[in-house]
Amino acid sequence: MDRVILHCDLNCFYASVELLSRPDLRDVPTAVCGDPSSRHGIILAKNEPAKKCGVQTAETIWQAKKKCPDLVLLPPHHDLYRAYSQKVNAIYDEYTDLVEPFGIDESWLDVTHTLHLFGGDAKSLADVLRTRMKQELGLTLSVGVSFNKVFAKLGSDYKKPDATTVISRENWRKIVWPLPVGDLLYVGGAAQKLLKQYGVETIGQLAACDPGMLETLMGKLGFQLYEYANGLSQEPVRSRYDAEPVKSVGNGTTFPKNLTTRAEVQTGVAMLADSVAMRLRRCGLYASGIQVTIRDPEFRDRSRQRQLAAPTHLIRDLTDNALALVGELWKPPSPIRALTVTAIHLVQDGQAYEQVDLFTAAAAPKREKQEKLEAAMDRIRGKYGTGAILFGAAQPEKEEDPFP
């Protein structure tokens, strides 16, 4: 028996929540954006009038203003968005216990085993949800109805705002295959560019590809996309209460001014590594690898990653390895706008091990001392706040240049 899956996408969520208290802006081009003074000046959400002017999510404020000079800019209120997201989820919970969030404003609902309690018609149930959102919360919803998660999401994107689209066994080829390949889940800009080189611009063309060729081009993702395009996805909807394995722990920041010196970059990396290390310890996790991403003032990103000699959650280890990666990517005085440090290939406490030899054995007491030090820092921060104590990781342990 096919699953019955809904994908519910709140339209222009941040902007819609803001306009609940600003009805005077409902017909005026309006966008929610980051703070330009702190250089987080990108569009986070826009309303329909702004969308009609060509304003796009994630573009910079100056780009949006160029398209729409009269665009009204509002600051974000993330606590408010979380509160409304909880209200939305409370409505979803009335229909199924299988609700899987996909960001703060989207969710999959598996109603396979509960649909009979609400009339037995999936489209009618989707319409009921849209009506309730409008009447009870003042928000609009687009809903896709299908037999798998991928097509349900395509359905919610197919017609906006405030619409229901059913992609069934009978009509899915007619609806899905003519769509641009970029509409498919996980086909980003790089994948679109690669596929275009081989003449693949629609989902139907992707579906007709040889799966082995796609796997050769794109690894595991290639075969996964082949299955998606051919309606073969069988991924279940997971309850949001099911703990999802943590795949990475990262922290990134856009700096108030560009970093151009080694000392500035070293301080920035140390600050981010400290945050990542603290979160790893809090979750009982160790990093077996680390990744660094650098963004320049033109918003170009470059990344490197490496395997670590042994799993770790210590600030010093993460800082030293992150600085080594930065040294492969960057040379002063090239400006750095933003940095991200991410712990990858995570293992649980108890699964972490280290190959011991004469050299590492000699270093064991020093490492044990560092573990105790950072555990003590965690206790102080837990009691007095994260800013109560800082680790002096901005200073290199070795005298030589930390950037190889």
C-alpha positions as CSV (number, residue, x, y, z in Angstrom):
1,M,0.0,0.0,0.0
2,D,1.3,3.4,-0.9
3,R,2.0,5.9,1.8
4,V,-0.1,9.1,2.0
5,I,2.3,12.0,2.6
6,L,1.7,15.7,2.9
7,H,4.3,18.4,2.6
8,C,3.2,21.6,4.3
9,D,5.0,24.8,3.5
10,L,4.1,28.0,5.2
11,N,4.2,30.8,2.6
12,C,6.7,33.7,3.2
13,F,6.8,32.6,6.8
14,Y,9.0,35.2,8.5
15,A,7.4,38.0,6.5
16,S,3.8,36.6,7.1
17,V,4.4,36.5,10.9
18,E,5.8,40.1,10.9
19,L,2.8,41.3,8.9
20,L,0.3,40.0,11.5
21,S,1.2,43.0,13.6
22,R,1.7,45.3,10.6
23,P,-1.3,44.8,8.3
24,D,-0.6,48.3,6.8
25,L,2.3,46.6,5.0
26,R,0.4,43.7,3.6
27,D,0.2,45.2,0.1
28,V,3.6,47.0,0.3
29,P,6.8,45.3,-0.9
30,T,8.3,44.2,2.5
31,A,11.2,42.0,3.5
32,V,12.7,40.6,6.7
33,C,16.5,41.0,6.6
34,G,19.6,40.7,8.8
35,D,21.3,43.7,10.3
36,P,23.3,45.6,7.6
37,S,25.5,47.2,10.3
38,S,26.7,43.8,11.5
39,R,27.1,42.7,7.9
40,H,24.4,40.1,8.0
41,G,22.5,42.1,5.4
42,I,20.7,39.5,3.3
43,I,17.0,39.0,2.6
44,L,15.6,36.3,4.9
45,A,12.0,36.4,3.7
46,K,9.8,38.6,1.5
47,N,6.1,39.1,1.0
48,E,4.2,38.5,-2.2
49,P,4.4,42.2,-3.4
50,A,8.2,42.1,-3.0
51,K,8.4,38.7,-4.7
52,K,6.6,40.3,-7.7
53,C,9.3,42.9,-7.8
54,G,11.9,40.2,-8.2
55,V,13.2,40.2,-4.6
56,Q,14.8,36.9,-3.8
57,T,15.6,35.2,-0.5
58,A,19.3,35.1,0.4
59,E,20.3,38.0,-1.9
60,T,22.0,41.1,-0.4
61,I,19.9,44.1,0.7
62,W,21.6,46.3,-1.9
63,Q,20.6,43.9,-4.7
64,A,17.0,43.8,-3.4
65,K,16.9,47.6,-3.1
66,K,18.2,47.9,-6.7
67,K,15.2,45.9,-7.9
68,C,12.7,47.5,-5.5
69,P,13.8,51.0,-4.2
70,D,10.7,51.3,-2.0
71,L,11.2,48.0,-0.3
72,V,10.4,48.2,3.4
73,L,12.9,46.3,5.6
74,L,12.0,44.7,8.9
75,P,14.4,43.2,11.5
76,P,13.8,39.4,12.3
77,H,12.2,38.2,15.5
78,H,13.3,34.6,15.8
79,D,11.7,33.9,19.1
80,L,8.3,34.9,17.6
81,Y,8.9,32.6,14.6
82,R,9.7,29.7,16.9
83,A,6.5,30.4,18.9
84,Y,4.4,30.3,15.7
85,S,6.2,27.2,14.5
86,Q,5.2,25.4,17.7
87,K,1.5,26.5,17.2
88,V,1.6,25.1,13.6
89,N,3.1,21.8,14.8
90,A,0.4,21.5,17.5
91,I,-2.2,21.6,14.7
92,Y,-0.3,19.0,12.7
93,D,-0.1,16.7,15.8
94,E,-3.9,16.5,15.8
95,Y,-3.8,14.5,12.5
96,T,-0.7,12.2,12.9
97,D,2.2,11.5,15.2
98,L,4.5,11.3,12.2
99,V,5.5,14.9,11.6
100,E,9.0,15.6,10.3
101,P,10.1,19.2,10.2
102,F,12.2,20.4,7.3
103,G,13.3,23.8,8.6
104,I,11.1,26.0,10.8
105,D,8.4,26.6,8.2
106,E,8.1,23.2,6.4
107,S,7.0,19.7,7.5
108,W,6.2,16.3,6.1
109,L,3.1,14.6,7.6
110,D,2.5,10.8,7.1
111,V,-1.2,10.3,7.4
112,T,-1.3,6.8,5.9
113,H,-2.7,5.2,9.0
114,T,-4.8,8.1,10.3
115,L,-6.4,9.5,7.1
116,H,-9.5,7.3,7.6
117,L,-10.2,9.2,10.8
118,F,-10.6,12.5,8.9
119,G,-12.8,11.4,5.9
120,G,-10.3,9.3,3.9
121,D,-9.5,12.0,1.2
122,A,-6.0,13.4,1.3
123,K,-6.7,16.5,-0.8
124,S,-9.7,17.4,1.4
125,L,-7.5,17.0,4.5
126,A,-4.8,19.3,3.0
127,D,-7.5,21.9,2.3
128,V,-8.7,21.6,5.9
129,L,-5.1,22.3,7.1
130,R,-4.9,25.3,4.8
131,T,-8.2,26.7,6.1
132,R,-7.2,26.2,9.8
133,M,-3.9,27.9,9.3
134,K,-5.6,30.9,7.8
135,Q,-8.4,31.1,10.3
136,E,-6.5,30.3,13.5
137,L,-3.1,31.7,12.9
138,G,-3.5,34.2,10.0
139,L,-0.9,32.3,7.9
140,T,-1.2,30.7,4.5
141,L,0.0,27.3,3.6
142,S,0.9,25.4,0.4
143,V,0.5,21.6,0.6
144,G,1.8,18.9,-1.7
145,V,0.1,15.4,-1.5
146,S,1.9,12.4,-2.8
147,F,3.1,8.8,-2.2
148,N,6.6,9.8,-1.2
149,K,8.4,12.7,0.5
150,V,10.2,14.0,-2.6
151,F,7.0,14.4,-4.7
152,A,5.1,15.8,-1.8
153,K,7.6,18.6,-1.5
154,L,7.5,19.2,-5.3
155,G,3.8,19.5,-4.9
156,S,4.0,22.2,-2.2
157,D,6.4,24.1,-4.4
158,Y,4.3,23.6,-7.6
159,K,1.7,26.3,-6.9
160,K,2.0,29.1,-4.3
161,P,0.6,30.7,-2.3
162,D,-2.2,29.0,-0.5
163,A,-2.7,26.0,-2.7
164,T,-3.0,22.2,-2.7
165,T,-1.3,20.0,-5.4
166,V,-1.8,16.3,-5.6
167,I,1.0,14.3,-7.3
168,S,-0.4,10.8,-7.7
169,R,0.6,7.5,-9.3
170,E,-1.5,8.4,-12.3
171,N,-0.2,12.0,-12.9
172,W,3.3,12.2,-11.5
173,R,5.2,11.8,-14.8
174,K,3.0,14.6,-16.4
175,I,3.6,17.0,-13.5
176,V,7.2,16.1,-12.4
177,W,9.2,15.3,-15.5
178,P,8.8,18.7,-17.3
179,L,10.0,20.6,-14.2
180,P,13.5,22.1,-14.1
181,V,16.0,19.6,-12.5
182,G,16.8,22.3,-9.9
183,D,13.3,21.9,-8.4
184,L,14.2,18.4,-7.2
185,L,15.2,17.9,-3.6
186,Y,19.0,18.3,-3.1
187,V,19.8,19.4,-6.6
188,G,21.7,22.6,-5.8
189,G,23.6,25.0,-8.1
190,A,26.7,22.9,-8.5
191,A,24.7,19.8,-9.4
192,Q,22.6,21.8,-11.9
193,K,25.7,23.1,-13.5
194,L,27.3,19.7,-13.8
195,L,24.1,18.0,-15.1
196,K,23.6,20.8,-17.7
197,Q,27.0,19.9,-19.2
198,Y,25.5,16.5,-20.0
199,G,22.3,17.9,-21.4
200,V,20.2,17.3,-18.3
201,E,18.0,20.3,-17.6
202,T,14.6,18.7,-16.6
203,I,13.7,16.1,-14.1
204,G,12.5,13.9,-16.9
205,Q,15.9,14.0,-18.6
206,L,17.5,13.1,-15.2
207,A,15.1,10.1,-14.9
208,A,16.2,8.9,-18.3
209,C,19.9,8.9,-17.4
210,D,21.8,5.7,-16.8
211,P,22.1,5.4,-13.0
212,G,25.6,4.1,-13.2
213,M,26.7,7.2,-15.2
214,L,25.1,9.4,-12.5
215,E,26.8,7.6,-9.8
216,T,30.2,7.9,-11.6
217,L,29.5,11.7,-12.0
218,M,28.1,12.5,-8.5
219,G,28.8,9.5,-6.2
220,K,26.0,8.3,-4.0
221,L,24.0,11.4,-4.6
222,G,23.8,10.6,-8.3
223,F,22.0,7.3,-7.7
224,Q,19.8,8.9,-5.1
225,L,18.7,11.6,-7.5
226,Y,18.0,8.9,-10.2
227,E,15.6,7.3,-7.7
228,Y,14.0,10.6,-6.8
229,A,13.4,11.5,-10.5
230,N,11.8,8.1,-11.1
231,G,9.5,8.1,-8.1
232,L,11.4,5.4,-6.3
233,S,12.1,7.2,-3.1
234,Q,10.9,5.2,0.0
235,E,12.3,7.4,2.8
236,P,9.9,7.3,5.7
237,V,8.6,10.3,7.5
238,R,10.3,10.5,10.9
239,S,8.6,11.9,14.0
240,R,10.3,15.0,15.2
241,Y,10.5,13.3,18.6
242,D,12.8,10.7,17.2
243,A,16.4,11.6,17.9
244,E,18.2,12.1,14.6
245,P,21.9,11.2,14.6
246,V,24.1,14.3,14.7
247,K,26.2,14.3,11.5
248,S,28.2,17.4,12.1
249,V,28.6,20.3,14.6
250,G,29.6,23.6,13.3
251,N,29.7,27.3,14.0
252,G,30.2,30.2,11.6
253,T,30.2,33.9,11.8
254,T,30.3,37.0,9.6
255,F,32.8,39.4,11.1
256,P,32.1,43.1,11.6
257,K,35.0,43.9,9.4
258,N,37.0,41.8,7.0
259,L,39.9,39.8,8.5
260,T,43.2,40.5,6.8
261,T,45.9,39.6,9.2
262,R,47.1,36.2,10.6
263,A,46.4,37.3,14.2
264,E,42.8,38.3,13.3
265,V,42.1,35.0,11.5
266,Q,43.8,33.0,14.3
267,T,41.5,34.7,16.9
268,G,38.4,34.1,14.8
269,V,39.2,30.4,14.2
270,A,40.0,29.9,17.9
271,M,36.6,31.5,18.9
272,L,34.7,29.2,16.6
273,A,36.6,26.1,17.5
274,D,35.9,26.8,21.2
275,S,32.2,26.9,20.5
276,V,32.3,23.7,18.5
277,A,34.3,21.9,21.1
278,M,31.9,22.9,23.9
279,R,28.9,21.6,21.9
280,L,30.7,18.3,21.1
281,R,31.4,17.7,24.8
282,R,27.8,18.7,25.7
283,C,26.5,16.0,23.3
284,G,29.1,13.4,24.3
285,L,30.6,13.4,20.8
286,Y,34.1,13.4,19.3
287,A,35.2,14.7,15.9
288,S,37.1,12.4,13.6
289,G,37.4,15.1,11.0
290,I,37.2,18.9,10.6
291,Q,36.1,21.2,7.8
292,V,36.8,24.9,7.4
293,T,34.9,27.3,5.0
294,I,36.1,30.8,4.1
295,R,33.9,33.4,2.5
296,D,35.4,36.4,0.8
297,P,33.7,39.8,0.4
298,E,32.3,38.7,-3.0
299,F,30.4,35.9,-1.2
300,R,32.6,33.2,-2.8
301,D,33.1,30.2,-0.5
302,R,36.1,27.9,-0.4
303,S,36.3,24.8,1.8
304,R,38.8,22.2,2.9
305,Q,38.5,19.2,5.3
306,R,40.8,16.7,6.8
307,Q,40.8,13.5,8.9
308,L,42.1,13.9,12.4
309,A,44.8,11.7,13.9
310,A,42.4,10.7,16.6
311,P,38.8,11.6,17.6
312,T,38.7,14.7,19.8
313,H,36.5,17.3,21.4
314,L,39.3,19.5,22.7
315,I,39.6,23.2,21.7
316,R,43.4,23.0,21.1
317,D,43.1,20.0,18.7
318,L,40.3,21.6,16.7
319,T,41.9,25.0,16.6
320,D,45.3,23.7,15.4
321,N,43.8,21.6,12.6
322,A,41.4,24.3,11.6
323,L,44.3,26.8,11.3
324,A,46.2,24.3,9.2
325,L,43.3,24.1,6.8
326,V,43.0,27.9,6.7
327,G,46.6,28.0,5.7
328,E,45.8,25.9,2.7
329,L,43.0,28.2,1.6
330,W,44.2,31.7,2.5
331,K,47.1,34.0,2.3
332,P,47.2,37.5,3.9
333,P,46.2,40.1,3.2
334,S,43.3,38.6,1.2
335,P,40.1,39.7,3.0
336,I,37.9,37.2,4.8
337,R,34.3,38.1,5.3
338,A,33.1,35.0,7.2
339,L,34.5,31.8,8.6
340,T,32.9,28.5,9.5
341,V,34.5,25.6,11.5
342,T,32.7,22.3,11.4
343,A,33.4,19.0,13.2
344,I,32.6,16.1,11.0
345,H,32.7,12.3,11.0
346,L,31.4,12.3,14.6
347,V,31.5,9.3,17.0
348,Q,29.9,8.8,20.4
349,D,31.7,8.9,23.7
350,G,33.0,5.4,24.2
351,Q,33.6,4.8,20.5
352,A,36.5,7.2,20.3
353,Y,39.9,5.6,20.3
354,E,43.5,6.6,19.6
355,Q,46.3,4.5,18.2
356,V,48.8,4.6,21.1
357,D,52.6,4.6,20.5
358,L,55.6,5.8,22.5
359,F,55.0,9.4,21.5
360,T,51.2,9.5,22.2
361,A,51.6,7.6,25.4
362,A,54.1,10.2,26.6
363,A,51.6,12.9,25.8
364,A,48.7,11.2,27.6
365,P,49.1,13.0,31.0
366,K,49.0,16.4,29.2
367,R,45.9,15.4,27.2
368,E,44.2,14.2,30.4
369,K,45.0,17.6,32.0
370,Q,43.5,19.4,29.0
371,E,40.3,17.2,29.3
372,K,39.9,18.2,33.0
373,L,40.6,21.9,32.2
374,E,37.9,22.1,29.5
375,A,35.4,20.1,31.6
376,A,35.9,22.7,34.3
377,M,35.3,25.5,31.8
378,D,32.1,23.8,30.8
379,R,30.9,23.7,34.4
380,I,31.7,27.4,34.9
381,R,29.9,28.4,31.7
382,G,26.9,26.2,32.7
383,K,26.6,28.2,35.9
384,Y,27.6,31.7,34.8
385,G,27.1,31.8,31.1
386,T,29.2,31.0,28.0
387,G,31.0,34.4,28.3
388,A,32.2,33.8,31.9
389,I,35.5,32.2,30.9
390,L,37.4,32.0,27.6
391,F,40.1,29.6,26.6
392,G,43.4,31.2,25.5
393,A,43.4,29.2,22.3
394,A,44.1,32.4,20.3
395,Q,47.7,32.0,21.2
396,P,49.5,29.2,19.4
397,E,50.9,26.3,21.5
398,K,54.0,26.3,19.3
399,E,56.3,29.2,18.6
400,E,56.2,28.6,14.8
401,D,53.6,30.1,12.5
402,P,50.3,28.2,13.0
403,F,49.6,28.5,9.2
404,P,51.7,25.9,7.5
